[in-house]
Amino acid sequence: MSIFQKLFKQTAIYGLATVLPRALGIILVPLYVSVLGTSQYGVYASLMAFLILGNVLLSYGMETAFFRFVNKHPGEEAAVQKTALFSLLVTTILFLALTLPFSENIGAWLDFRPEYVLYGLIILALDALAVIPFAWFRIHERPMRYAIIKILNVIINLGFNLFFFLWLPHLAEANPDSFWSSIWLNEQKVAYVFIANIIASGLTLLMLLPIYQKIGIGFHAKLWKGMLRYAMPILIAGIAFSINEAFDKILLKYLLPPHIAESEVGVYAACYKLGVFMTLFATAFRLGIEPFFFNHAGSENAKQTYATITKYFSIFGSLILLTVIVFIDVFKQILIPDSAYWEALSIVPIILLANLCLGIYHNLSVWYKITDRTHFGAIISVVGAMITLGLNFLLIPILSYLGSAIATLAAYGSMMLLSYFYGQRYYAVPYKIATIGGYLLLAIGFAALSFYAFDSRLIFGAPLLLVFLYIIYRGERKTLQSILRRR
């Protein structure tokens, strides 16, 4: 099997495991928007934004350090794994000890109910404890086991969401003096979103306990210091990335007038979900590609391989961008059936393009990871975060959520360009810029025509999509056939 076939196979499996949790978020959007309303949906979106930042802080780059040091220190794989696992276990316990007693104070400071903060802290801890076991599956190329546990997590989460929102209200109404009535929170329905998450994450951690036993507990101070030095720039980059990804919802909550803030966050977050198709593709690709990049860094044709992978990522990403825009009227009816949320549809093309830029950035970032120049990743991400914060503060008071979408595109686009130019200086990869740029510009142009000129009417958008598919077929047929036939 060629390295490309192996990559595509693993990416498909990791993609399934990644798509399903994200797809769960999409599937539940119609339920949430109909049950919670725009304000409570805004509370959910705001708190989840804080959890994105919390996940970065609690993993502090140790997952990437785990991958790097397992490959960098052959013969010491067991020590690296034990040290990474022990490090995250200790820091997670310390985190809970320092935050749980002060959940009410944190809630008052952030303007959330204290029980919501408590739920968030527990979710963060459970997710942090699962980081190294899931990384262990990836480094040992066991995508099926990785996928099965991820899928079970989705099924459990979905099941409890359906129970809490569809069945529990009827049980409580039919039995007013029963246990079901006592746990029905009619005025705080959003709490069930977090409770379902806790149950699913807790059961997932139980399924991962055999990996804890397989890795074992141990600590090697010298290795840990080296891993921490490697991880710190990753942590800084992760914090900056979480700002780029999530702080738009947070800043909308605090920069807009209080009487409309949560509702604006709600409609923005719901329409943002239509950009998740690009995020699914990019995330699945990244999960498959990151171990691949490290494992093939010493190969003779590594740079050419990286260039080819980035080219085809850009092509498929451009196709996804155009497809979602062409069928946006179909997607909005299915995923966001409440028309009260449609006022924010104008952000969808911008968010899709922003996430495509982010995906390309992740492909380009191979240069600083395999040359141990991770501080460049931190610098680039910090620049992106500064653009995100600056433009959000500037544009939200004027444009509301449209300003947040523009800030996201500006940040991810800048990060993509910076990574390319720095990468060509320190680890020059022969990317086919003219080809990649041509497909991108064509997809953006067709998407703009479909969305803005033709008002998303399918009768005009579908031919544009077919033309784009034909151009891809004509341009890439021979290369794709060659890759798929290679053994």
FIVO-214456 format. One record per atom (N, C-alpha, C): residue in three letters; x, y, z. Coordinates in steps of 0.05 Angstrom, whole numbers, plus 5000, padded with zeros to 4 digits. Atoms other than C-alpha are relative to their C-alpha. Layout:
// FIVO-214456
alaXYZ;...
This chain:
// FIVO-214456
met501749765000;met500050005000;met501850255000;ser498449765001;ser502950684981;ser499450185024;ile500449834977;ile503851225033;ile497550174997;phe502449855005;phe498251615000;phe497549845006;gln502350174994;gln493451035004;gln499749965030;lys500050044971;lys495350915076;lys498950265014;leu500949754989;leu494351655091;leu497050044996;phe502849965006;phe487551675057;phe498349815017;lys501550194984;lys485351045094;lys499750095028;gln500049914972;gln487351305162;gln498450265003;thr501549764999;thr484451985147;thr497049954999;ala502850075002;ala477851665128;ala499049905027;ile500950114974;ile477551285194;ile500050225021;tyr499949784981;tyr479751875236;tyr497850204993;gly502149815008;gly475052295195;gly497349915010;leu502650104990;leu469151845213;leu499850065030;ala500149964971;ala471051895287;ala499850305006;thr500249714996;thr471652655280;thr497450114990;val502549895012;val465752775235;val497649945018;leu502450074984;leu460852405281;leu499650185024;pro500449814978;pro462152835344;pro499150274990;arg500849745011;arg461753455301;arg497249994988;ala502650045012;ala455853175264;ala497850005022;leu501949994978;leu452553085332;leu499250285006;gly500749724995;gly453053825342;gly498250114979;ile501849915022;ile449753935274;ile497349885004;ile502650144997;ile444353415287;ile498350135022;leu501449894977;leu442653735354;leu499250294996;val500749725004;val442254445326;val497050044997;pro503049965001;pro434954375304;pro498649965026;leu501250054974;leu433254085372;leu500550245019;tyr499349794982;tyr436954625410;tyr498650264993;val501249745007;val434255215370;val497050005005;ser502950014995;ser427154965379;ser499349995029;val500650044971;val427654795453;val501150225017;leu498649814983;leu432555305480;leu499250294994;gly500449725008;gly430955935441;gly502750144997;thr497549875007;thr436156445418;thr501750075025;ser498549924977;ser438056685488;ser501549775014;gln498750234987;gln439356005521;gln502049874981;tyr498050105019;tyr442755775457;tyr502650175001;gly497749824997;gly447256385466;gly501649935025;val498650084976;val448856165537;val501749754995;tyr498650245007;tyr450755475511;tyr502550064983;ala497749935017;ala455155765456;ala502250145014;ser498049854985;ser458656245503;ser501649835019;leu498550174981;leu460355725555;leu501749804985;met498350185016;met462755235502;met502450144989;ala497749855009;ala467355785477;ala502150015022;phe498150004978;phe470555825546;phe501249725003;leu498950274998;leu471255065546;leu502149944979;ile497950045021;ile475255095481;ile502750115011;leu497649894988;leu480255545517;leu501049825023;gly499250174978;gly480155095578;gly501349744991;asn498850245010;asn481654475537;asn502950044992;val497349935008;val487854815509;val501850025025;leu498449954976;leu490255025578;leu500649745014;leu499650254985;leu489254335609;leu501749794985;ser498250195015;ser492853955553;ser502750124996;tyr497549845002;tyr498354495548;tyr502149894981;gly498250095021;gly501354215484;gly501249735004;met498850254994;met502953545514;met499449794979;glu500750205021;glu499453155458;glu502050024978;thr498049975022;thr504053445404;thr502849925010;ala497550084989;ala510053355449;ala500249705002;phe500150295000;phe507952635458;phe500849884973;phe499450105027;phe508052515383;phe503050054993;arg497349935008;arg514652875373;arg502149835015;phe498050144984;phe518452535431;phe500049704996;val500150295006;val516051835415;val501749944975;asn498550045025;asn519151915345;asn502950105003;lys497349884997;lys525152325368;lys501849845018;his498450164981;his527351845423;his499349714998;pro500550295003;pro527051135396;pro501449855023;gly499050154977;gly528050645452;gly499050105027;glu501149894975;glu524851105503;glu497050064997;glu502949955005;glu517751075477;glu498449955025;ala501650064976;ala515150755541;ala500350225021;ala499549794981;ala518351295584;ala498550264993;val501449775010;val515451845541;val497049985006;gln502850044996;gln508551555545;gln499250025029;lys500649994971;lys508751455620;lys500150285011;thr499649734990;thr511352155632;thr497850194991;ala502249835010;ala506152485588;ala497449945015;leu502550084986;leu500452095621;leu500050105029;phe499849914972;phe502952245691;phe499750305003;ser500149714999;ser503852985676;ser497150104998;leu502749915004;leu496753075651;leu498249915023;leu501650104977;leu493852655708;leu500350185024;val499549834977;val497153085761;val498950284997;thr501049735004;thr495553755730;thr497050025000;thr503050005000;thr488253565720;thr498949985028;ile500850024972;ile487553365793;ile500450265014;leu499449744988;leu490754015814;leu498050214991;phe502049815011;phe486054405768;phe497449975014;leu502550044986;leu479954095800;leu500150105029;ala499749924972;ala482554215870;ala500050305003;leu499849714998;leu483754945855;leu497550154990;thr502349865012;thr477255105817;thr497349925011;leu502650104990;leu471554675844;leu499050165024;pro501149854977;pro471155045911;pro499150284994;phe500649725006;phe470555705875;phe498150034976;ser501749995023;ser465355545822;ser498050235001;glu501949784997;glu460456055850;glu501450274993;asn498549765006;asn465756605847;asn500650034971;ile499550005028;ile467656415777;ile497550074984;gly502649955013;gly460356415756;gly499250305002;ala500749714996;ala459257115785;ala501750184983;trp498149855016;trp465457375750;trp499449994971;leu500550035029;leu463657095682;leu497150034992;asp502849965006;asp456157215688;asp498749744990;phe501350265005;phe454156475686;phe498949895027;arg500950134976;arg450056075735;arg502249825011;pro497850164989;pro454755715784;pro499949714992;glu500150295007;glu452155025766;glu501049964971;tyr499050035027;tyr453855155693;tyr503149995000;val497150004996;val460955315714;val501049745010;leu499350274989;leu461254675755;leu500049794978;tyr500150205022;tyr459054265695;tyr502450044981;gly497849955018;gly464254605652;gly502749905011;leu497550094988;leu469954455701;leu500249704999;ile500050305001;ile468053715703;ile500549914972;ile499550075028;ile467753675627;ile502950044993;leu497249945007;leu474553995621;leu501949785012;ala498350214988;ala477653495670;ala499849734986;leu500350265013;leu474652885637;leu501350004973;asp498849995027;asp476853115568;asp503150005002;ala497150004997;ala483953255593;ala501149735006;leu499050274993;leu484652555622;leu499849814977;ala500250175024;ala482852265554;ala502050074978;val498249905021;val488152645514;val502149794993;ile497850195006;ile494052155520;ile499049734991;pro501050255011;pro490051515512;pro499150024971;phe500749975028;phe487151775447;phe502450044983;ala497549965015;ala494052005425;ala501549744997;trp498850265001;trp496551305441;trp498949844977;phe501250145023;phe491651015390;phe501150114974;arg499149885024;arg494051505338;arg502949944994;ile497150055004;ile501551405348;ile500549714993;his499750285005;his500650655346;his498349914976;glu501550055024;glu496350715283;glu497849795004;arg502350174995;arg490150395312;arg497550174998;pro502349815004;pro484850845281;pro497349875006;met502650134996;met479250325287;met499250025030;arg500749994972;arg479550295363;arg499550295009;tyr500549724996;tyr480151045365;tyr497250084992;ala502649935012;ala474051105321;ala497749885016;ile502250134986;ile469850605359;ile499350155026;ile500649864974;ile470650965426;ile498950284995;lys501149735007;lys469451645394;lys497049974991;ile502750045009;ile463151375361;ile498149935023;leu501650074976;leu460651075426;leu499450255016;asn500449754986;asn461651755458;asn497750164987;val502149855015;val457252065404;val497249875006;ile502650144996;ile451751535413;ile499050065028;ile500849954973;ile451651625488;ile499050295004;asn500849724998;asn451452385483;asn497450064986;leu502549965014;leu446052375431;leu497649885015;gly502150144986;gly441951875470;gly499050165024;phe500849854977;phe441952295533;phe498850274993;asn501349755009;asn440452935495;asn497149954992;leu502750075008;leu434352605464;leu498249945024;phe501650074976;phe432152335532;phe499350265015;phe500549764984;phe432953005568;phe498050194987;phe501649795013;phe429553435515;phe497449904988;leu502550105013;leu424352975484;leu498349825018;trp501550194984;trp422452445535;trp499550095029;leu500349924971;leu423752735604;leu497750205004;pro502249824996;pro418753315595;pro497349865002;his502550154999;his413152815581;his499849835025;leu500150164976;leu415152365638;leu499450175024;ala500549824977;ala415252955686;ala497150105001;glu502749905001;glu408553215662;glu498049785008;ala501850234995;ala405252525666;ala500249915029;asn499650104973;asn408152385735;asn501050245017;pro499149754986;pro408353055774;pro501349965026;asp498850054974;asp410452755840;asp502249794999;ser498150225004;ser415552275812;ser502950105000;phe497149945003;phe423152245807;phe500450174974;trp499649865025;trp422552485734;trp499350295003;ser500849724996;ser418953115756;ser502150155016;ser498049874982;ser424353265808;ser502550074985;ile497549935015;ile429953265756;ile499450164974;trp500649845023;trp426253655703;trp500450305005;leu499349724996;leu429154365697;leu498850164978;asn501549875022;asn423954725656;asn501250274994;glu499049735005;glu427155415665;glu503050004994;gln497150015004;gln434355175657;gln500749774981;lys499750245017;lys433954685599;lys502849984989;val497350015011;val440854875574;val501949835017;ala498350164983;ala443754505634;ala500249724990;tyr499950285009;tyr441953845602;tyr502149954978;val497950025020;val446753985545;val502749925013;phe497550054985;phe452553985595;phe499949745015;ile500350254985;ile449853405636;ile500449764981;ala499650215020;ala449452965574;ala502949974992;asn497250005007;asn456553165557;asn501749875022;ile498550124977;ile459052975627;ile499649705000;ile500550294999;ile455752285624;ile501649874977;ala498650125022;ala458652145555;ala503050005004;ser497149984996;ser465652385573;ser500949825023;gly499350184978;gly465551995639;gly500149714991;leu500050285009;leu463651345605;leu502349954980;thr497850035019;thr468851475550;thr502749965016;leu497650044984;leu474251545603;leu500249725012;leu500050274990;leu472150885633;leu500949804978;met499150175022;met473150565564;met503050034994;leu497149955005;leu480150865561;leu501849915023;leu498350084977;leu482450605629;leu501949774993;pro498050205007;pro485649985597;pro502550114987;ile497649875011;ile490350455560;ile501750125023;tyr498549914976;tyr492250765627;tyr501749765011;gln498650234990;gln494050065650;gln502349914981;lys498050085020;lys497749905585;lys502550195001;ile497849815000;ile501950545588;ile501449995027;gly498850014973;gly503050525663;gly500650295010;ile499449744988;ile504751095710;ile503050015006;gly497149964995;gly511851355712;gly500750294995;phe499249725004;phe515652005712;phe503150014996;his497249965006;his522352175680;his500550304997;ala499849714998;ala524352885699;ala501350124976;lys498649885023;lys529253005643;lys498350004975;leu501850015023;leu524452775590;leu497750205003;trp502349824996;trp518753175621;trp500850294995;lys499149725004;lys522853815621;lys500350064970;gly499749965028;gly524553715548;gly497350014986;met502650005012;met517353555530;met498550275007;leu501349764992;leu514954165569;leu501250244984;arg498849785016;arg519954625533;arg498949994971;tyr501150035026;tyr517454345467;tyr497150084999;ala502949965000;ala510154405488;ala499350295006;met500849734992;met510355125515;met499250174976;pro500949845024;pro510355455446;pro497349894989;ile502550115009;ile504754965427;ile497750105017;leu502049904982;leu500955185488;leu499350294993;ile500549725007;ile501755925470;ile498550014973;ala501450015025;ala499655755399;ala497149915004;gly502650114995;gly493755365426;gly498250215013;ile501649794988;ile491455945470;ile499250214979;ala500649815021;ala492056415411;ala497949884981;phe501950135018;phe488255915368;phe497249995012;ser502650004987;ser482655855419;ser498850275000;ile501049735002;ile482056605418;ile498850044972;asn501049985028;asn481356575342;asn497449854996;glu502250175005;glu476356015346;glu497550075016;ala502249984982;ala472056195405;ala499450275011;phe500449754986;phe472956905430;phe498050184986;asp502149845012;asp468157185379;asp497449985015;lys502550044985;lys462356875417;lys500250135028;ile499649884974;ile465257115483;ile499850304998;leu500049715003;leu466457825459;leu497350114992;leu502749925007;leu459557865428;leu498350025026;lys501550014975;lys456757685497;lys500550255017;tyr499249784982;tyr460558245532;tyr500150284987;leu499749755013;leu461158785479;leu497350124989;leu502649905009;leu453858825456;leu498350075023;pro501849934978;pro448259135497;pro498849745013;pro500950254986;pro445958625550;pro497349894991;his502750105007;his438758595525;his500049854974;ile500050155025;ile440858325457;ile502449814997;ala497550155002;ala447658005471;ala499649704996;glu500350295001;glu445557295485;glu498549914975;ser501550065024;ser440557295427;ser501850024975;glu498149965022;glu445957555379;glu502049774999;val498250234998;val450757025403;val498649754990;gly501550235008;gly445356505392;gly499749974970;val500450025029;val443756675320;val502749974985;tyr497450025012;tyr451156755303;tyr501149725003;ala498950274995;ala453156095335;ala498549794984;ala501550195015;ala447455725300;ala500850004971;cys499249985028;cys449255985231;cys502949934996;tyr497250085001;tyr456655875246;tyr500149704996;lys500050295003;lys454755135249;lys500049914970;leu500050065029;leu453655155173;leu502849994989;gly497250025009;gly461155255167;gly501449765010;val498850234987;val462354615205;val500949794979;phe499250195020;phe462854215140;phe502950034993;met497249955005;met469454535126;met501749925024;thr498550074976;thr471654445198;thr500349705002;leu499950294999;leu469953705195;leu502249894982;phe498050095020;phe474153605133;phe502850075010;ala497349914992;ala480054005159;ala501049865025;thr499250144976;thr480053685228;thr500649714996;ala499550285006;ala479452975202;ala502749974985;phe497550015015;phe485153115154;phe502450045018;arg497849944981;arg489453415209;arg500649765018;leu499550234983;leu488452805254;leu501549784986;gly498650205015;gly490752345200;gly502850084991;ile497549905012;ile496352785174;ile502250055021;glu498049924980;glu499852995239;glu502049775006;pro498050224996;pro502952305256;pro501449944974;phe498850065026;phe504252205181;phe502350194995;phe497849815004;phe508352845177;phe502549935016;phe497750074983;phe512752635236;phe501349744990;asn498950265007;asn513551915212;asn501550014974;his498750005027;his515652115141;his501850244997;ala498249765002;ala519952725158;ala502749934988;gly497450085010;gly526252335141;gly500049874973;ser500250135026;ser523752055075;ser501350174979;glu498549875021;glu527452225011;glu498350214986;asn501849815014;asn521452554978;asn498050135018;ala501949894980;ala518352845041;ala498850264990;lys501049735007;lys517753555014;lys498049984977;gln501950035022;gln514553344949;gln497449885009;thr502550134989;thr509652904988;thr498350215014;tyr501549794986;tyr507753495032;tyr498750194981;ala501149825020;ala506753934971;ala497549884987;thr502350135014;thr502153424938;thr497649985019;ile502250024980;ile498053325002;ile498650275003;thr501249734996;thr497054075011;thr498450084975;lys501449945025;lys494954144938;lys497249875000;tyr502650145001;tyr489453624944;tyr498250075023;phe501649904978;phe487253875011;phe498650264991;ser501149745009;ser486254564979;ser497849954979;ile502050065021;ile482454264920;ile497449905012;phe502450104987;phe477653864963;phe498650205018;gly501149794984;gly476854445011;gly498550204984;ser501349815018;ser475054904953;ser497349894991;leu502550145008;leu469854394930;leu497950015022;ile501949984978;ile466754374999;ile498950285004;leu500949724999;leu466455135002;leu497850064980;leu501949945020;leu462755174937;leu497449845003;thr502350184996;thr458154584952;thr498150115021;val501649904978;val455754875018;val498550254992;ile501249755008;ile454455554988;ile497749954980;val502150065020;val450555264929;val497549885012;phe502350144987;phe446154844974;phe499250125027;ile500549884974;ile445655335032;ile497150025007;asp502849994994;asp438155405026;asp498949735009;val500850274991;val437454655034;val501049955028;phe498850054974;phe442154625093;phe498650165022;lys501249844979;lys438855195130;lys497249895008;gln502750124994;gln431954865125;gln500349755018;ile499650254986;ile434754215152;ile501250055028;leu498449964975;leu439654465206;leu499050225017;ile500949774984;ile436555125227;ile497150064992;pro502749975010;pro429055045216;pro498550255011;asp501349764989;asp427355655259;asp501150254985;ser499149775017;ser427556265212;ser501050235017;ala499049784984;ala429156715271;ala503050015000;tyr497150015001;tyr436356495263;tyr501250074973;trp498949975027;trp436956615188;trp501150284995;glu498949735004;glu438657345196;glu503050005000;ala497150014999;ala445857135208;ala501249834978;leu498950175021;leu446656715144;leu502250154984;ser498049855015;ser450957275115;ser502949935008;ile497350074990;ile456757015157;ile501049744988;val499250275008;val456856315126;val502249994979;pro497750015019;pro461156445063;pro502650095013;ile497649904987;ile466056835106;ile501249795018;ile499150204981;ile466556295159;ile501149754985;leu499050225016;leu467355745106;leu502850064989;leu497349925011;leu473156115073;leu502050025022;ala498149984977;ala476256265141;ala501049725008;asn499250274991;asn476155525160;asn501749864979;leu498250115021;leu479155335093;leu502850115002;cys497349894995;cys484855815105;cys501449875024;leu498950134976;leu485755505174;leu501049724993;gly499150275008;gly486054805144;gly502550004984;ile497549975015;ile491355025094;ile502350075018;tyr498049934980;tyr495155345151;tyr501149755014;his499250244986;his495254685188;his501849824983;asn498350155018;asn498154345127;asn502750134996;leu497549855003;leu503354885118;leu501849995024;ser498549984975;ser505354855191;ser501949775005;val498250234997;val509154205181;val502950095004;trp497249925000;trp515654595173;trp501050065028;tyr499049934973;tyr516054865244;tyr499849775020;lys500350234982;lys513754205276;lys502349804997;ile498050215004;ile518853745244;ile502950125001;thr497349884996;thr524654255249;thr500350105029;asp499949924971;asp523154375324;asp500150305003;arg500249714998;arg521755115311;arg497150075008;thr502849974993;thr515055085347;thr499450295010;his500549724991;his516055795373;his498950174977;phe501249865022;phe514356025303;phe496949964999;gly502950054999;gly507555695310;gly498750185020;ala501149824979;ala506556085374;ala499950284990;ile500049735009;ile508556735341;ile497850054979;ile502149965021;ile503956635281;ile497349995012;ser502650014987;ser498156435325;ser499450255017;val500449754984;val499257035371;val499350234981;val500849805019;val499057485310;val497149974992;gly502850055007;gly492557155290;gly498150095022;ala501749924977;ala489757255360;ala499850305003;met500049714998;met491757985360;met498150124979;ile501849905021;ile488058085294;ile497149945008;thr502750084991;thr482057705322;thr498950205021;leu500949824979;leu481658125385;leu499750294991;gly500149725009;gly483258785352;gly497550054982;leu502349965018;leu478058705296;leu497349965014;asn502550044985;asn472758425343;asn499350255016;phe500549754984;phe473459025390;phe499250234982;leu500549785018;leu473359485330;leu497349974986;leu502350045018;leu467759175289;leu497449915013;ile502550094987;ile462858855338;ile498150235006;pro501949784995;pro460059525361;pro498750124975;ile501149895025;ile458959715288;ile498449804984;leu501250205018;leu457259065252;leu498949765015;ser500850234984;ser455558585309;ser501449744991;tyr498750265006;tyr456757855289;tyr501349994972;leu498649995026;leu458658035217;leu502950095004;gly497349914993;gly464658395247;gly501749775011;ser498650234990;ser466557755284;ser500849814977;ala499350185023;ala466257345219;ala502350124984;ile497849875015;ile470657855183;ile502749975015;ala497650034983;ala475657835241;ala501149714998;thr499150275002;thr475857075237;thr501549954973;leu498750035027;leu477457085162;leu502750144999;ala497549845000;ala482757625171;ala502249855016;ala498050144983;ala486157225227;ala501149754987;tyr499250265011;tyr486256545193;tyr501550054973;gly498749945025;gly488156845126;gly502950105004;ser497349904993;ser494057215157;ser501849785010;met498450224990;met496356595194;met500949814977;met499350165023;met496256195129;met502350124984;leu497949865015;leu500456715092;leu502650015015;leu497549994984;leu505456795149;leu501349735001;ser498850274998;ser506456045155;ser501349934973;tyr498850065026;tyr507655985080;tyr502750154997;phe497549855006;phe512856545076;phe502249935019;tyr497950094981;tyr516556335140;tyr501049724993;gly499350285007;gly516355605118;gly501849994977;gln498350005023;gln519455755051;gln502850095007;arg497349914992;arg525256075088;arg501549785015;tyr498750194983;tyr526655515137;tyr499749714991;tyr500450285009;tyr523954885103;tyr498450024974;ala501449935025;ala522355035031;ala498749754988;val501650215013;val516854585003;val499050104973;pro500849905027;pro515354624928;pro497049994995;tyr502949995003;tyr508054794935;tyr499350114972;lys500949905026;lys504354904869;lys498050235005;ile501649774991;ile501955594888;ile498150094978;ala501849925022;ala499155764819;ala497649824998;thr502250195002;thr494955134817;thr498150035024;ile501649974976;ile492555194889;ile498450264999;gly501349745001;gly491055934881;gly497850014979;gly502050005021;gly487355814816;gly497449865008;tyr502450144990;tyr482655304847;tyr498550165021;leu501249844978;leu481555744908;leu498450244989;leu501349765011;leu479956374868;leu497549934984;leu502350085016;leu475355994821;leu497749935018;ala502150084982;ala471455684879;ala498850245014;ile500949764987;ile471056354915;ile498250174981;gly501549855019;gly468656704852;gly497349884994;phe502550145005;phe463356174837;phe498150025025;ala501649994976;ala461056184910;ala498850285004;ala501049734998;ala460456944909;ala497750054981;leu502249985019;leu456256914846;leu497549875010;ser502350154991;ser451756384875;ser498650145023;phe501249894975;phe450756724943;phe499050284996;tyr500749715001;tyr450757464926;tyr498650084975;ala501249915026;ala449057534852;ala497449854995;phe502350165007;phe444056954846;phe498349935025;asp501650034976;asp441356984918;asp499649715008;ser500050284992;ser443056254931;ser497949834986;arg501950165015;arg438156004878;arg501449774987;leu498750255008;leu439955284863;leu500249984970;ile500050025029;ile438155344790;ile502450144987;phe497649875010;phe444055814780;phe502549895013;gly497750094986;gly448755534833;gly501049724991;ala499350285007;ala448554794811;ala501749994975;pro498250015023;pro451454924741;pro502850095006;leu497449904992;leu457155314773;leu501649775014;leu498750224986;leu458654714818;leu500849784980;leu499450205020;leu458454234758;leu502450094983;val497749895015;val463254684720;val502649965016;phe497650034983;phe468054684779;phe500949715002;leu499350294999;leu467753924785;leu501349924974;tyr498850075025;tyr469353864711;tyr502850104997;ile497349885001;ile475354324717;ile501949845017;ile498350174983;ile478053904775;ile500649744985;tyr499650255014;tyr476953274734;tyr502050024978;arg498249965022;arg480553544674;arg502850055009;gly497449924991;gly486253824714;gly501549795016;glu498750184981;glu487553264763;glu499649704995;arg500750285005;arg485252614731;arg502449824999;lys497750185003;lys492052334713;lys501549975027;thr498550024974;thr495352504780;thr498549835020;leu501650164981;leu489652214821;leu500149704993;gln499950285009;gln489651574780;gln502749885007;ser497350104993;ser497151514790;ser500449945029;ile499850044971;ile496651594865;ile498549765009;leu501750234991;leu490951094873;leu501149744990;arg499050255011;arg494450574830;arg502749925012;arg497350054990;arg501250634866;arg499949805022;arg499850204979;arg503150044909;arg502750025015;
